[in-house]
Amino acid sequence: MTSGTGSRIRRLADRLRREPASAHETAETPPRQTDAGLVPIREARPRARVTVAGEVRTVALRPRVDVPALDVELWDGVDAIHLVWLGRRSIPGISPGIRLRATGRVTVQRRTLTIFNPAYEIVGSLGPSHE
């Protein structure tokens, strides 16, 4: 090995150490949500109006004193948020395994991110095993 080859390798190693990790690790970084306007659930903040998307993991009817509430847990692969429709016992088409996009104002209820009465769109299912 000549001194010129050793110095080129050293310069390359120095440059790789100085570059931000994202410059040479893009293949290992999970893709961000590409739909315009979508906010990852972990970035949703209380009192902010957001649009989130994910898979419905659970659907539960939460009886209240006077009004029923349909509680849906939406999972985006990293974090979850609860969507609660007051006065509803069910919503046709919303069941575990369905992909959903929801828009509304975030609040925190019992240390859980929640959106009450969100606008929603069913965007599909995960596959034949969930239909």
Secondary structure, DSSP 8 states (H G I E B T S, - for coil): --HHHHHHHHHHHHHHHHS-HHHH-TTTS-----STTB--GGG--TT-EEEEEEEEEEEEEE--SSS-EEEEEEE-SS-EEEEEEET-S--TT--TTEEEEEEEEEEEETTEEEEES-EEEEEEES-GGG-
